[in-house]
Amino acid sequence: RNFLGMLGYEIQNYAYLDYQASSDAPQNLKNIAILSYVGYQVDTGDVQDLLKMLQPLLQSPEYVTPAAELTIALYIREGQSKQAKTIIQEALKMPNLSEQTIERLKTIAQLIED
């Protein structure tokens, strides 16, 4: 975003289309939609609203990694590195995390400390 700004590009706001999706859509589809939406809004969206959307996903082993990474990005955006570190510590306590996930979270923690 900063790089494109230096090149003269401006941030464009756009509205999401309302597809009037069924409220009985499978939960995993809803979770993926939340992750996608927050990913698009991480730089410009309302941080508190986005954090509320991610909160339930932080408790799910299937979604903890992307939800934690997005949550960390939001806290860093707000200059709240302590909260970002807390999210990493909590995510590392989740059962059945892959070694790759553990290493990625530890790498993010090291980057925050630097």
Residue, then its C-alpha position, 0 to 999 in steps of 0.5 A: r500500500n505504501f509503495l503504491g502510494m509513493l507511485g501516486y496511486e490512491i486508495q479506492n473504496y468500494a462496496y461489496l455486492d450483496y448476494q443475498a446469501s442464505s443464512d443457512a449456508p455452511q459455517n465453514l463457508k461463512n468462516i472463509a467469507i469472514l477471513s476473505y472480507v477481513g483480509y480485504q479490509v485489514d488496511t482500511g476497515d474499522v479495526q474494532d469491527l474486524l476484530k469482533m468478526l475474527q474473535p470466534l475464529l481464534q478459538s477454532p483449530e481450523y481457522v486459528t492461523p489465518a485469524a491470528e495473523l489477521t488479528i495481529a496485523l490489525y493490532i500492529r496497524e493500531g500500534q498495539s504490539k502487546q496485544a499482537k504478542t498476546i494473540i500469538q501466545e494464545a494461538l500457540k496454545m491451540p491443540n494440533l497446530s502443524e509445525q509450519t504454523i508454530e514456526r510461522l507464529k514464532t517468526i511473527a513474534q520475533l518480527i514484532e520484537d525487532 
